[in-house]
Amino acid sequence: MENNDQLNRFFEEMKAKDEGLSVPPFPTQKPKKLNAWIPIGIAASLTLIGIAVWFEKPVPDPPAEVIIITLQQGENQQQEITIEESTYLETWESPTSSLLTEY
């Protein structure tokens, strides 16, 4: 019981001391303004993209014939160009496939 009385007196004294303290004013922050040019610029960009997509010309179909140009290494480290004409691309080789076999 004595401990409770001591604690109550301690906190009462602390409250009395706190009442005498002056509290500095809390600084107010101004709300940040959203620059009006930012939404206008975004709207203008989206409008221009929409117009570009709307008036885009259709891509023509590729020709039925395909010309295949290959560069091959011949004898004595000479490079040879071969040109083939075909109606479609029969085979495709990855441009990096040589990395798998040479290194």
Rosetta blueprint (number, residue, H / E / L):
1 M L
2 E H
3 N H
4 N H
5 D H
6 Q H
7 L H
8 N H
9 R H
10 F H
11 F H
12 E H
13 E H
14 M H
15 K H
16 A H
17 K H
18 D H
19 E H
20 G L
21 L L
22 S L
23 V L
24 P L
25 P L
26 F L
27 P L
28 T L
29 Q L
30 K L
31 P L
32 K L
33 K L
34 L L
35 N L
36 A L
37 W H
38 I H
39 P H
40 I H
41 G H
42 I H
43 A H
44 A H
45 S H
46 L H
47 T H
48 L H
49 I H
50 G H
51 I H
52 A H
53 V H
54 W H
55 F L
56 E L
57 K L
58 P L
59 V L
60 P L
61 D L
62 P L
63 P L
64 A L
65 E L
66 V E
67 I E
68 I E
69 I E
70 T E
71 L E
72 Q E
73 Q E
74 G L
75 E H
76 N H
77 Q H
78 Q L
79 Q E
80 E E
81 I E
82 T E
83 I E
84 E E
85 E E
86 S E
87 T L
88 Y L
89 L L
90 E L
91 T L
92 W L
93 E L
94 S L
95 P L
96 T L
97 S H
98 S H
99 L H
100 L H
101 T H
102 E H
103 Y L
